């Protein structure tokens, strides 16, 4: 059966790394049909809106979506796209690879981030001149759902679970988050640890090997996963998955990188690894593993892009990954 994948390159290096990921997906010979959509700054300039309705419909109707990056319009693109696919979990692995100069070569972390609420619920207001507010939304339903997903992911992949929070200050909201996690853990007879998110940031830098799956509220997951990128060699290595019940959106964690966009020097690794997650979501676990092993081989022996100390371009790295798949 042919699976339809919506492909949205976006802005900046998204236009370079997403085609690279598509090339790798095609090389796996999985029966995928790619349909392109538009979103981002350039689309906003041309059409007056960064995320046209047809692109929303494309993502909603596809079996999965591969997205690149958006610039100034990022919040108006990625947040609605995550909503369109019904995403409730943002999954961000941060793994060290052989051949990459990592601060901690043994790092193998996976951040499971709640993806629908928190401070990203978008409830902001100006109550008077010079006074603005931001409402943080935490619900029992969403907290239970992300806890269930986190424990399932950890159990399936052999990780321990740590829950990040700030309940010593945000007693009501993060208190409810922790209560929901505890209830799910009791139902599953699952063990886990908790950590204050600020203290966890320190411990992750000093000893990331002590952690596996980190279940987080929305903002904490965003910040901590970017911190972890610095442990393994940079954002160019980090994929992500925005997972819903029946649909999902896959994207590299890096942004548009306007300083290198158009030079053919962007690291395609994160986009390619996002493609590996896409394959697994669609049920092609073996093919996803093949892509990941091909990436591992190329990172170990080269060629590498300049951000990893090499001098190869995007196409050369992509060619090498495809060659390893043959």
N, C-alpha and C positions, 0 to 999 in steps of 0.2 A: 504494500500500500504506500502510495506517495504521501509524504508529509510536507505540508506547506510551511515554509519559513519566511516570515516578513523580515526584510533587510532594510534597515534605516541607518545610513552612514552618518548623518548629522553634519557637524562642522569640524574644521581643523583636521587633525590626524585621524579622526573617525573615517574620513574619506579614503584613507590609506590602509588602516589596519582592518577595517571591516571587509574590504575586498580580499585581503590576505586570508582572513578567517574563512571566507566563503570558498576560496581556492582549496584550502585544507579540507573543508567539509566535503567538497566535490571529490577530492582524492580518496576519501574513505569508501566511495561508491555506494553509500547509503542512498536510498531512493528519496531524495529531497527535491522539492520545487521551490525556487527562490523568487519572491515577488518584492519589488523595491518600492519603498515609500520615502517621503520627504519630511524633514523636520529640522528645526534649528534656526540660527541667526539669519542665514542666507535666505531661507524660506520666508522668515518674518519680513525681511527687507523687500522681498519680491511680491509677497502675497498679503502682507499685513497681519499674518498670524503664524506663530512658530510651529504649530501642530495642526495641520489641516484635518478636517473631519474625515477625509478619505484615508488618511494615515492612521487615525484612531480605529476606523473600521477595519483596516487591513490587519492591524495588530490584534484586534479583538477576534477576528475570524480565522487567523492563522493558528497552526498548532504550536508555534513558538516564534519568538522575535529575537533577532540579533541587532543590537543597537551600538552605535559608536560613541559619540559624545556631542554635547551641545555647549555653546559658549554662554553669552549673556542671557540667553533664553532658557538655560538649563532647567530652572525650576518650573517653567511653563511647558517643558517637554517631558522630562523624565518622570516627574510626579504623576501627571495624567496618564502617561503610558503604563506606569506600574499599576495605576487604578484600573485601566482598561483591561489588563490581563488578570485582574483579581489577585494581584500579588499581596501576600501577607508576610512572607519571609524573605529577607535579603540575606543571601548566603555568600560570604566572602572568605575563601581560603587564603591563607598567607603561609606559603611553604618555601623553604630554602631549597635551592637546586644545586647539584654539583656543577662546578665551573663558574658559579656566580659568587662574587665577593660579598658574602653576607656577614652581618655582625654576629649572628648566631646560626651556624650551619645546620644545627639540628632542629630549627624552628619548623613546627607543623601545627598551625593554628587554623581553626575555622570559626569565624564569627557568624552567629545566627541572630540576625537583627530584626526586631519587630518593624514592620514596613508600612504601617497604616496610620499611626497616630503619634503620640508624644508631642514635642514642640513642632513637628513637621505637619501637624494637622492644619496649619495655616490660619489659625484664629488669632489675628492681630488687630489691634485697634489703637486709635489715638483718642484718649479720653479728654484731653485738653491740650493747649499749646505746650509743647515740651514734655509731655507725659504720654508714654505709649505702653501698651501691655501685650503680652504674649501668653496665651492660654495653653497649658500642657494637658493633654487628654490621655488618660490611661484607663482602659476598660478591662473588666475581668475577662470578658470573652476573648479579646485580642491577646491578653496576657496568657491565658490558658492555651490558646492556639499556638503561639510561638514557643511556649514551653513544651507542648506535645511534639512539635516539629523538631525542636532542639534535642530532646531526649531520644526521639526515633533516629535522628541522624547520627547521634553519638553512638547509639547501640549498634546501628548497622555498620558503622565504620571503625568501631573499637576505640572511641575517645572517652575520656572523662569529661564531666560537665562542670563549668564554673558559671555562676550567674552574676553579672555585673549590675550594680545598683548604686543609688545614693540615698537610701532610705533614712540615713541619719539626719538628713536635711529635708528631703522631700518625703516627709513621713507618710502622708496620705496617699500620694500617687505611687511612689515606689514601694510603699508599704503594701498597697494592693497588688502590685506586680509580684512582689515576693510571696504574698499569700497564695496567689494563683499558681506560681511555680511550685510551691510546697504541696499544694493539693494534687497537682499532676504527678509530682514525684511520689507521693504516697500511693496514688492509684497504680502507678507502675512499679512500685517497690524499687525505685531508682535512687542511687546515691548522687550527691552533688555538693559542691562548695559554693559559697557566696563570697563576693569581694566588693568593697567600695570601689567605684569606677576610677577614682583618682589614684588610690593606692595600687589598683591593678595596673594602671599605666606604668607606674614605676617598676612593679614586679615583672611585667612583660618585657621591659627593656633589659632588666638584670638577669632574668632566668625564664625565658619563654618556654623552655623545654618542660616546665612544670604544668603546662596548660594544654588543653585539647580543644574542645568545643566551648566557646564563650557565648552564652545567651544574653542578649542585651536589649534594653529599650532602644528606641530609634536613634536618638542623638548620640548616646554612648557608643552604639555600634558603629556609627559613621566615623567618629573620632578615633576610637581604638583600632579599627581596622586600618585606617590610614597610618597610624603610628606603627602598626605591625609591618606595613610595607617597607618602612625604613630598616627593619630587622633582616629582611630577606633580599634586599637589593633594589627596592624602589617600586613605584606604582606601575611601571611597565610590565611587571610580572603578575599583577593581581587581577584575576577574573572575578566576576560576580554573577549570581543568579537571583532574579526576583521571581519567586515561586508562588503560584496560585494553585487552586485545586485542579484545574483543567488546562491551564495555560501558563506561560512563563516568559519572562524577558531576560535576555542575557547581554551583559555589557562589561567591557573592561572598566576598571575602577578609575583609571587615569582620565583626565579631561581632554580638552582640545589641543593643548600644547602649541599655542600659536607661534612660539619662538622657533619651532622646527617644522611646522606644517608646510607641506608642499616641497620639502627637500628630499623626500624619499628615505629619510633616516629614522622614522618612527619605529619603535620596538613593537612588533605585532604579537608578542607572546601572550599578553593578557587577553587580547581579542581571540586568539586561537584557542587558549585554554577555556575562554567563555564558550566557544564552540564545542569543546569537549563536554562541558556541562550540559549544553543543549542536546547533544546526542544522548547523554544518559537520561535526561528528562524524557526524551521520546522513546526510551526503552532500549537504546543501542549501547549497552554498557561496554561491550567488548570494543566497539569502535571508539568510544570515548577514551578507553584505556590506551588504545593504539595511538591516538592523537597525543595523549599526555606523555606516553613513552617516547614518541618522536620528538616532542618539545624538550624533554629531559635530555635526550641524546644530543640535540643541537646545542642546548645551553652548555652541556658538558664539554663538547669538543669544538664548538664554533660552527659557522660564523656567528658573530655577535654584533649587535648595534652599538653605537657610540655610548649610550647610557650605561652599557655593561662593559665598557672598556675596549670595545672592538671598533672596527671601521666599516662594517658591512651595512648595506641598506636594507630597507624593509623587504624588497623583492628577493634579495639573496637569502635572507633568513627564511622567508616563506618557502623558497625553492628547496632549501635544505630540509625543512620539515616534511614537505611533500615527498622528497626523495626517500626519507626514512620510512614513509608509509608504504612505499612500493615493495 
